[in-house]
Amino acid sequence: MEAFFAAAALSFGLIFVGEMGDKSQLMAMSFAARYKLRSVVIGLVIATGLLFAVSVGVGATVGHLLPTDWIKLAAAILFLGFGLWTLRGGEEEGHQVKERKSGLLTVIGAIVLAEFGDKTMLFAIGLGSQYNPWGVWLGATAGMVAADLLAVFAGAWISKKLPEKAVRWGSAAIFIALGLVLLAEAVPRLLP
């Protein structure tokens, strides 16, 4: 039991610090400004739990086989699409209700794709190969959720203080910027 708590504490600390200022925090802030808070929080918990379950399960021995550059390329395209989709507007009431219903799946998909192959996933792979895997999973999941919740609450606060159009343009800018960064990381590695 001591090994479980040690693994959980170590994982929590490393992942929490590793997430500060990371793209998932920017995404969480943007999602919180656009979707229902409950959908964003549940989406973060599900995505993070899945992500770290895969990370810990994979372990360090097969981590080098994952095609992370292709996953980054897919994530880049997805973020550019999110950015353009966000810019399209749709301030009528029916559109906003429809958007909010789709927020949960959007959050889950975006977080999993953006974080797949990221440093926190690699941390969890390494920790999972050396420490109690259940402790690593719990600590890593809690650490990322805690770090991203800071951004979620900031995004929710911002959405109440700024006009909807400013939130939409800011969210679109974040998504497009993240898409361009991921594209810049993935494409050079994929070209011969």
N, C-alpha and C positions, 0 to 999 in steps of 0.2 A: 504494500500500500504506500510505503514511503517513496518507492521508485515512481509510482503513478503521480503523486503530488509534486515530486521534484521535476518530472518531465512536464507536467502541466504548467508549473510556475515558470520554468525556463522558456517554454514555448510561448506562453502568454507574453512575457517580457520582450523576447526577441521580435515576435510578430507585431506587437503593439508599437514598438519603437520603429520597426521597419516600415510600417504603414503610414507613419506621420509624413504628410506631404505627398503621398503616393497618388497615382491616378485614380485608385478606387475611392479615395476620399473626395476628390473632385467630382467623380461620377455620383457618389452618394449625395453630395450637396446639391448637385444639379437635379437628381431624381427627386429629392425631397422638396425642391422648389416646384416641381411639376406634377407629382403624383401624391396620392394619399400617403400620409406618414406611416400608417399601418402596413400598406403594401410594400413600401420601401424597406421597412425594418424586417418584415417577414422574408422578403426577397433576399436581403443581405444575409440573414441567418441561414436560409436554405442554400444559397449559392456558396457561402463560406464553408458551411458544413460539408457540402459535396466536394468542394475544391480540396479541402484538407483531408477528407476521407481518401480521395484519390492519391494525394501527395504521400500520405503516410503509408497507404497500401502499396504504392509502387516501390518505395524505398530507393536508396542510392544506387543499387546495382543495375536497374534498368532505366534510370532517369535520363541517361544520354540517348536513349532510343526514341524519345518523344519528339515529334516534328514541330518544335516550338516556333520556328520561323513561319511555317504555313499557318499555324494557329494565330500568330501575330498578324499575318496578312489578312486572314478572315476577320479578326477583330478590328483591324484598321478600316476595312470596307464597311463593317457593321457600324462603327462610330461615325464615319463619314455619312452613312445613310441616316443614322439617328440625328446628326446635326442638320442635314437637309430637311428631314421630316419635321424636326422641331421648328425650323424656319417657316414652314408652310402656313403657320398660323392656325386658324380655326378657333375663333373666339366665341362661336355660337355655342349655346348651352349643350346641345346634343353631342357636339364633337368633344367637349370637355368630359362629359360623362363616359363616353366611349373610350377616350384616352385613359382615364383613370382606371377603368376596368382592366386594361391591358398592361398596366404598370407593373404588376407582380412578375409576369413572365419576362417583361423587358428588363427589369432589374436583375433577375436571376441570370438570364442569358448574357447580358452585358458584363456583369461582374465575373462570371465563370470564364468567358472568353478573354477579358482583359487581364485577368490574373493568372490564367493558365500559362505556366512557364515563367512567371514573374519571380522576383527574388524571394518573396515570402513563401511561394510554393517550393522553391528550391531549399529554403531553410527547413521547411517541414519534411521534405524528403530526407534531408541529411539527419535531422533530429529523429525522425521515425526509424531510421536504420540503427540508431545508437541507444535510444531510450524507449521507455514503455510507450507503445504506439497509441494506446487509448489516452494516456496522459498528454502526449504530444497533440493528438487530434483535438481534445477538449481545450487545452491551453491555446493552441494556434487559432482555433475557431473563436474562442472568447476574446483573444487579443485583437484579431482583425475586426470583429463585430464592435468591440469597445472603441477602437480607433475610428471606425467609420461612423459610429453613432454620433460622435462629436460633430462630424461633418453633416450628418442628417439633420441634427437639430439646428445647426447654423443655416442650412439650406431652407428649412421650414421657417425660420425666423426671417430670413431674407425675403422669402416669397410673400410674407405679410407686410413687409415694409416697402417693397418696390412694386411698380406697376407690372401687370402680367406681360406686357410687351418687352420690358427690360429683362424680366426673368427668362422669357423665351429666347431672346437674342443672346443673353449670357450663357444659357444652357447650350444653345446651338454652337456658340464659339468654343465652349469647353469640349463638346463632342468632336467638332471638326479638328481642333488642335490635337486632341488625343489620337484621333484617326491618322493625322499627318505624322505624328511622332511614331506611332506603331508602324506605319507604312515605311518611314525612313529607317526604322530598325530592321524590318523584315526583308524588304526588297533587295538591298545590297547583298545579303547573305544568300538569297535564292538565285540571283543571277550568277552565271558561270564566270 
